[in-house]
Amino acid sequence: MHQLILMRHAKAERGRDDEPDHMRALSPAGRDAALRMRGLARSLGLEPDVVLVSSARRTRETLDCVAFWDDQPNIETLDALYMAPPARLLEILQGLRETVRSVMIIGHNPGLHDLALDLAAGAPGARAAPSAAHIALNEGFPTARLADFLVLTPWRDLRAAGVRLQRVIDPPTTR
């Protein structure tokens, strides 16, 4: 069994005409949300072996805020994750070595959300009696959201039928 963690980058600054989208930084609110996710992820014991992060500045900054791990995971920054469609994300995951127990992708919508929906659709009863996690996922994939999946197949065989959505997590709200 494996673990797949999909995380959308935290909220970024508004785009500027003089700056490529790829270079947008996290907004102060995004940085705060990512730091709050750090504490929550730590309390839940989410410690990936491998982190695949888009080369976009906002995803790398999200990783910097979220990273808390005692055992440093193997971190790979991939241009191919930047605005990747779900088929490309799935292809990347299917190429993982079987020794990878847990992987986290920090990426972008709509591809990340579409992949999460595709994978979650394979769970028994997902349509007839959706769980709270399925309901949350169907409502969207806002910035800094995380979806945690249990993968029951080898990575090369990754598809909806062999995946179970465990939970969908948002940053804790500030009071």
N, C-alpha and C positions, 0 to 999 in steps of 0.2 A: 504494500500500500504506500501511497505517496500523498503529499499535501501540496495543493496549489493555492496560492494567495494572489489574488488580483487586486491591485490598488490603483485608483486614479490619483494623479498628482493633485496636490492641494491647490487652492485658488491662486491664480496668477494675476499679475498686474494687467491692466488693459493694454491692448496692443497699441503701438505707436507707428505712424507712417514711416518713420526713419529707422525702424528696427524690425528685423525679420521675426516672425512668430516663434521660430525656434529659440530665440534669445530672450523671450519673456521670462522675467523673474517671478518668484512668489510674491504675493502681496503680503502686507503685515498680517492680515486676517488669515491668509493661507499658511504662513509660517506658524502662527499660533495654533491653528487647527492640526497641522502636522505634528507639532510638539505634543499636543494633547493625545494624538493617536499613538505617539511613542509610548506614553505611560500605559495606555489601554492595551496596546499590543504586547507590551512587556508583561502586564498582569495576566494576560491570556496565554503566555508562553509561546507566542508566534515567533519562532527562530528558524528562518530558512537557511538551508545549506548554500543555496544559490540565489542571488538577486539579479534579475535582468532589468535594466533600467534604460528607458529611452534616452537618447543623447540630448534631448531638449533641456534647456536650463531649468525649467520649472520641475521636471521630474527628478533631475539630479539634486536640486535643492530640497525636494520632498524627501528623498532618500537620506540626505544629510540630517534632516530633522527627525526622521523616524528611527534611524539606526540606533539601537541600544545594545546589540547582541554581545554577549560575553565571548562567544566563539565567533570570530569574524567570518561571515559567509564569503563565498567567492562572488565578487561583484563584477558583472559585465555590462558595460555601456554599449548599447547597440543602436546604430542609426536605423536599422530595420524596424525598430519598435515605434519610431516617430510616426504618429498618425496611422499605424498599421491597421489594416482590416482584420476581421476575425480569422479569416483563412490563413493569413500570414502569421498571426499569433499562434494559432494551432500548429502550424508547420514548425515553428521555432520550438514549441513545447514537445512535439513529437520527436524532435532531434536530440532531446536531453539524454544523457547517459543514465542507465538504470540505477547507478549508484547514488544519484541525486534523490534524496528522500523528500525534500521540501524545497519548493521554488516560489519566489515572489516575483511578480512582474509589476513594475511601476510604469504606467503608460497613460494613454489618452482615450477619450471618447471620440467617436462612437464605437470604435473597434473593441475596446475593452468591455463596454457594456454589452455589445452584441455577442461577444464570446461568452460572457458570463450567462446571458440569457440562453444561448444555445446549449451550454453545458448543463445548466440547471433544469432545462426542459426534459432531460432524460431520467430524472429521479422518479421512482415509482410513486404514483399519486400526486405528482407535482401539479397537475391540472385539476384533478378532481377535488383534492383537499390540500391546497397549498399551505406550506408552513409560513410562519412570520418572516423567515428569511426570503422565501420565494416572493411573498407579497412586497417586501421592501425592494427586492431586486426588480420586480416588474414596474415599480414606481419610478425607477431611474437609477442613475449611477452618478450622484453629485461628486464634486471635488472632495478628495480625501476619504472617500468611501472605500471599504475593503470587503471583498467577498472571499470566504475561506471554503475550499472544496477538499473533499476526500476523494482521491483517485484510486480506484480499485484495480486498474489495469497497468500494464507496462506503459511507459511514456509513449512509445511508438504506436500504441493502440488507443491513445487518448481520444475519446469521443463521449458524447452525452450519456450513452447507456452505461458507461463504467465510472460515472462521477456522481458524487452526492454533495449537494450544497449543505454546508454545516452551519454557516452563519454569515450575516451581513452586518458590518460594523461601521458606524459613523463616529466621528470625533465626539467625545463628550462635550456637552455644552458648558459654557462658562456661566457662572452665577454672579 
